[in-house]
Structure formats: C-alpha cells, structure tokens
Amino acid sequence: MIAAALVALLGALFFAIGSVAQQRAASQVDTDEASGLSLMLVLVRRPLWWAGFLGDAGGYVCQAVALGLGSLLLVQPLLVVTLIFALPIGAAWNRRQLTRADWLWAGLLTAALAVFMVVGEPSEGVDHAPARDWAFVGGALGALVALAALGASLTKRVVRASLLAVATGVGFGLAAALTKSVVDQLTDGLLEPFTHFELYALVAAGGLGVYFQSQAFQAGSLEASLPAMTVIEPVVAAGVGVTILQEHLRSSGLEIALIAVTIVVMIAGTVALARSSARSGGA
C-alpha cells in the first residue's frame, strides 16, 4: 500500500508538470487559428507541447505501476495531488500569486485526502470484469462525454473550459480503470494484452482524454480546467472500481460519515479554486 501511494504521488508530480506545459502551449493557439483535430496538428509541432506530453507519459507510467501495486480506490484519489502541485507551478510560470484562500483550500484538499486514505483503507478487488459490464459502463460514460462536449460547444469561454475538463476527466478515468486490467495481463506476457479488448478500449479512452484535454487547455486557464479534470478522473475510476471490479472501503458506521465529509470538502475545494481563477481573470 505504501509503495503504491509513493509511486502515485510521483506520478501526480509528473502530471502536474505536464499539465502546466501543455496548457501553456494550447493557450498560445487562438481558436481562429486552429481547433479540434487541427489544434492537435498545430500542437505536435511545438516543443513545449511535447515537453508536457513527456511529463504526462511519465505520470502515466507511474500510475500504471501504482495500479499494479494497489487498488483504483487507493491510487486514483492520490492523483488529486496533481492539482496541489500544478496550481503553484502554473501561477509562478504566469507570474501570478495564489491567494490565501487558494492555499487554504489546497491544504484542506490534502487533509481530506489523508483522512480518506487512513479511514477508508481501500481494498483490492478483481483485475478483470465481463465484457458486458465494460460495455454498459463505457456506454454510460460515453453519453456523459457527449453531453459535456455538446454543452461546451454552446457556452462561453469559462464554462466551456470546465465542461471540456469534465469530458477529459471521464476519458482518463475510464482509461485508468482499463489500465489496471491491462497491467495485470502483462504478467502473462508482453503480447497478452493484445488478445483482450481492454487494451484497445484503453487506447480509445485515452485518445479521447488527450483530445478533450487540449481543447480544455485552449479554452481557459489551467486553474479553470485542471481542478475539474483532476477530480472527475478519480471519481470515474473509483466508480468503475466499485461497480465492476469489486473494490470497496473497509469502513463502517461513523467512518462512512467521515469519508462522506472528506468527499464534500474535496469537491468544495476544487469549486472554490476554479471560482478564484475566474474572478482573477485567469480564464
């Protein structure tokens, strides 16, 4: 459990660096110049975007290793720390200062996460689920992504970034859950994952995540998009872990109530940080 947590925290640092670099690269491309797939074609020609991509790649490798050592319920919430790392990095890069309230909410997020880890004691489940279960979950999450993308096309800049961030978080959350299955398949040989649908579903979900992430970073500041995608991803991954991979928290009674409070604090913290960004004109 400790090893999985440490590797996940290292992954969060890599993800934070990657997110800051990719957001800066995407924000430098005006929507009149490129959008959608054409935006990706512009970004892949920019060294800064590749630096961010390498950061994300390092984060993903750490995430995969951590998922091989622990459960989705343990690893994915820890990746919320990406937000704690990325906000000060992004603020320093853009020569902005975070407010006392920002730091307060960041501290509360960290404390809530620590309580969740200690009190909840996330347990391991199974590494594989029937294809029909994945199909049902994938269909439901796909519908959510479609609604978020549709809403983003009809709304103003700040809200657009948040909705695109939701779509990003859903894609990456599903990819994380699929990664756990693929990592387990690797224990049977490097070619084993190619004989199962999870690998191909992982590529599709991850590809959608990358696509919507670029759109979200172009649409607004890092503070406007990263909080939503950072929280949505573990929520989706943990939901998949509980519903079809049979993971659970080893807690009961008052402990469940305390866990519920920590979840509320985490949600409130991300909303507060996003609103702070909008008021400062960063989005």
Secondary structure, 3 states (H helix, E strand, C coil): CHHHHHHHHHHHHHHHHHHHHHHHHHHCCCCCCCCCHHHHHHHCCCHHHHHHHHHHHHHHHHHHHHHHHCCHHHHHHHCCHHHHHHHHHHHHHCCCCCCHHHHHHHHHHHHHHHHHHHHHCECCCCCCCCHHHHHHHHHHHHHHHHHHHHHHHCCCHHHHHHHHHHHHHHHHHHHHHHHHHHHHHHCCCCCHHHHCHHHHHHHHHHHHHHHHHHHHHHHCCHHHHHHHHHHHHHHHHHHHHHHCCCCCECCCCHHHHHHHHHHHHHHHHHHHHHHHHHHCCCC
